[in-house]
């Protein structure tokens, strides 16, 4: 059972889509939604602050920092006020919270293991802070103890779900999570996609037995053959209008193997044309 739904709000189009999904799932699942805004303290430490200070006529770096911090704080409060207004209009049970810190760390610290975090794939600060390595969404998915849903810039009701399943622990968790939300979400169709290295009747039977053991709802099972990230991407491209949500396990490989071979989770999360719900 989901505890709370935490939505990251930064003013970007993607984050407002995340807000739409948060309010939608709040009503569907009967859980409270919390709009959170984190003022990124790195924006107060980067070299361009010195240029801002000069442009505003401040003689020292320290003179301008409190002013910029105040402006960022006011902007965050305005964004959260807009979120709260949208919630009231849609009848969702919501609250708001704001903090200063490293964005990914603060979001993760705010969430409990039973919560759900919803984030936009691309945030408003990406274009202004190109030296910040990696995306906030990816950092949150890696660090979070609870599931994270990553969305782009288009909201769509969740009627048809695709579950990526390979039989390993994280994909089993993803199947079990789908079980827990299925009754309230009431999707019309569930499709399970498994990617094997090569065609094998024995392996297909093993996967079929596993998914029937762990997924307690009706589903269609599809097998593809090749590299998981490529096959999942290609399947989504070919069927992007057929599905509304992809559910999969997050970061099932070791960090060393990911470094050498790349991460299926990161690849799919960035390439997927539909929202991705990542389960630890």
C-alpha positions in Angstrom: 0.0 0.0 0.0 1.3 3.4 -1.0 1.7 5.8 2.0 2.0 9.3 0.4 2.6 10.6 -3.1 5.5 13.1 -3.2 5.7 15.3 -6.3 8.8 17.4 -7.2 7.7 20.9 -8.4 10.4 23.2 -10.0 8.3 25.2 -12.5 9.2 23.1 -15.6 6.6 21.7 -17.9 7.7 18.2 -16.9 7.1 19.0 -13.2 3.6 20.2 -13.8 2.9 17.0 -15.7 4.3 15.2 -12.6 1.8 17.3 -10.5 -1.1 16.1 -12.8 -0.1 12.5 -12.3 0.3 13.1 -8.5 -3.2 14.5 -8.2 -4.6 11.8 -10.5 -3.1 9.0 -8.5 -4.0 10.7 -5.2 -7.7 10.4 -6.2 -7.3 6.9 -7.7 -5.4 5.4 -4.8 -7.0 7.5 -2.0 -3.6 8.7 -0.8 -2.4 12.3 0.1 -0.2 14.1 -2.4 2.5 16.5 -1.3 4.0 19.1 -3.6 7.7 19.6 -2.7 10.1 22.3 -3.9 13.8 22.2 -3.1 15.8 25.4 -3.5 19.1 24.0 -4.9 21.9 25.4 -2.7 24.3 24.8 -5.6 22.7 27.8 -7.4 24.1 29.9 -4.6 27.6 28.6 -4.9 28.2 28.7 -8.7 30.5 31.4 -10.3 27.7 33.2 -12.1 26.6 34.6 -8.7 29.6 36.9 -8.9 28.4 38.2 -12.3 24.9 38.7 -10.8 26.4 40.7 -8.0 28.2 43.0 -10.4 25.2 43.5 -12.5 23.1 44.5 -9.5 25.7 46.8 -8.2 26.7 44.8 -5.1 30.4 45.2 -4.1 30.9 41.8 -2.6 29.7 38.3 -3.4 28.3 38.0 0.2 26.0 41.0 -0.3 24.0 39.4 -3.2 23.7 35.9 -1.9 21.0 36.6 0.7 19.0 38.5 -1.9 19.2 35.6 -4.4 18.3 33.1 -1.7 15.3 35.2 -0.8 14.2 35.4 -4.4 14.6 31.6 -4.9 12.6 31.1 -1.7 9.8 33.4 -2.9 9.7 31.7 -6.3 9.4 28.3 -4.6 6.6 29.4 -2.4 4.8 30.8 -5.5 5.1 27.5 -7.3 3.8 25.6 -4.4 0.9 28.0 -4.0 0.0 27.3 -7.7 0.3 23.5 -7.0 -2.1 23.8 -4.0 -4.6 25.8 -6.1 -4.6 23.1 -8.8 -5.1 20.5 -6.1 -8.1 22.3 -4.7 -9.6 22.6 -8.2 -9.2 18.9 -8.8 -10.4 17.8 -5.3 -7.1 16.1 -4.4 -5.9 15.7 -0.8 -2.7 17.7 -0.8 -0.1 19.6 1.2 3.1 21.4 0.4 6.7 21.5 1.7 9.8 23.5 0.8 13.5 23.1 1.8 17.0 24.2 0.9 19.7 21.7 0.0 20.9 19.3 -2.7 17.7 18.6 -4.6 18.0 14.8 -5.0 19.2 14.3 -1.4 16.4 16.4 0.1 13.7 14.6 -1.9 15.0 11.2 -0.9 15.2 12.3 2.8 11.6 13.5 2.7 10.3 10.1 1.5 9.4 7.0 3.5 9.9 3.5 2.1 6.2 3.1 1.5 5.8 6.4 -0.4 5.8 7.1 -4.1 7.9 9.9 -5.6 6.9 11.4 -9.0 9.4 13.6 -10.9 9.7 15.2 -14.3 12.3 13.7 -16.5 13.8 17.2 -17.2 13.8 20.0 -14.7 13.9 23.7 -15.1 17.5 24.1 -13.9 19.1 21.7 -16.4 19.8 24.4 -19.0 21.2 26.8 -16.4 23.5 24.4 -14.6 25.1 22.3 -17.3 28.0 21.4 -15.0 25.8 19.4 -12.6 26.4 15.8 -13.5 23.4 13.6 -14.1 19.7 14.4 -13.8 17.9 14.9 -10.5 15.4 12.1 -11.5 18.2 9.6 -12.0 19.9 10.6 -8.8 16.6 10.2 -6.9 15.9 6.8 -8.5 19.4 5.6 -7.5 19.2 6.8 -3.9 15.5 6.4 -3.1 14.2 3.5 -0.9 10.7 3.9 -2.4 9.4 3.6 -5.9 9.9 6.6 -8.3 7.8 7.5 -11.3 9.5 9.6 -14.0 7.3 11.5 -16.4 7.8 13.7 -19.4 5.6 16.6 -20.6 2.3 14.9 -21.4 -0.4 13.6 -19.0 -2.5 10.6 -20.0 -4.8 8.5 -17.8 -3.3 5.1 -16.9 -5.4 2.4 -18.7 -2.8 0.2 -20.3 0.3 -0.9 -18.4 3.5 -2.5 -19.6 5.6 -4.5 -17.1 9.2 -5.3 -17.9 10.0 -8.6 -16.3 13.2 -10.7 -16.3 12.6 -12.9 -13.3 15.3 -11.3 -11.1 14.6 -9.8 -7.7 13.9 -6.2 -8.7 11.4 -7.3 -11.5 9.6 -9.5 -9.0 9.3 -6.5 -6.7 7.9 -4.5 -9.7 5.3 -7.3 -10.3 4.3 -7.3 -6.6 4.0 -3.5 -6.6 1.6 -3.7 -9.6 -0.4 -6.2 -7.6 -0.8 -3.7 -4.8 -2.1 -0.9 -6.9 -4.1 -2.8 -9.5 -7.4 -2.8 -7.7 -7.5 0.9 -7.2 -5.9 1.8 -10.5 -8.3 -0.4 -12.5 -6.2 -0.6 -15.7 -7.9 -2.1 -18.7 -4.9 -4.2 -19.9 -1.6 -5.5 -18.5 1.2 -6.7 -20.8 4.4 -8.3 -19.6 7.5 -7.9 -21.7 10.5 -10.2 -21.3 13.7 -9.8 -23.2 15.9 -12.9 -23.5 19.3 -13.1 -25.1 18.1 -15.8 -27.6 15.0 -17.9 -28.2 14.7 -20.7 -25.7 11.6 -22.7 -24.9 13.0 -23.7 -21.6 13.8 -20.1 -20.5 10.4 -18.9 -21.8 8.6 -21.6 -19.7 10.7 -20.6 -16.7 9.7 -16.9 -17.1 6.0 -17.8 -17.7 6.0 -19.9 -14.5 7.6 -17.0 -12.5 5.3 -14.3 -13.7 2.2 -16.5 -13.0 3.6 -17.0 -9.5 4.1 -13.4 -8.7 1.7 -11.4 -10.8 -1.8 -12.0 -9.5 -3.8 -10.3 -12.3 -4.6 -11.2 -15.9 -1.9 -10.3 -18.4 -0.5 -10.9 -21.9 3.0 -12.1 -22.2 5.4 -11.0 -25.0 9.0 -12.3 -25.6 11.7 -10.3 -27.4 15.3 -11.4 -28.1 18.4 -9.3 -27.9 19.7 -6.6 -25.5 17.1 -5.6 -23.0 17.5 -1.8 -23.3 17.4 -1.9 -27.1 14.4 -4.2 -27.3 12.4 -2.3 -24.7 13.2 1.0 -26.4 12.2 -0.4 -29.8 9.0 -2.0 -28.5 7.9 1.3 -26.8 8.6 3.2 -30.0 6.5 0.8 -32.0 3.7 0.8 -29.4 4.0 4.3 -27.8 0.3 4.9 -28.2 -0.7 1.5 -26.8 0.6 2.0 -23.3 0.3 4.6 -20.6 2.9 3.4 -18.1 5.9 1.2 -18.0 6.7 -0.5 -14.7 10.1 -2.1 -14.1 12.7 -2.9 -11.5 15.3 -0.2 -10.9 19.1 -0.8 -11.1 19.2 -4.6 -10.7 22.9 -4.8 -11.8 26.0 -4.0 -9.7 27.5 -0.6 -10.1 30.7 -2.2 -11.6 28.7 -4.0 -14.2 26.7 -0.9 -15.0 29.9 1.1 -15.4 31.2 -1.5 -17.9 28.0 -2.4 -19.8 25.8 0.5 -19.1 22.5 0.7 -17.1 19.3 -0.6 -18.6 17.4 1.4 -16.0 19.0 4.8 -17.0 18.8 4.0 -20.7 15.1 3.1 -20.6 14.2 5.9 -18.2 15.7 8.5 -20.6 14.5 7.0 -23.8 10.9 6.0 -22.8 8.2 8.0 -24.5 5.8 7.1 -21.6 6.0 7.5 -17.8 8.3 4.9 -16.1 7.6 3.6 -12.6 10.8 2.2 -11.1 10.6 -0.2 -8.2 13.5 -1.1 -5.9 
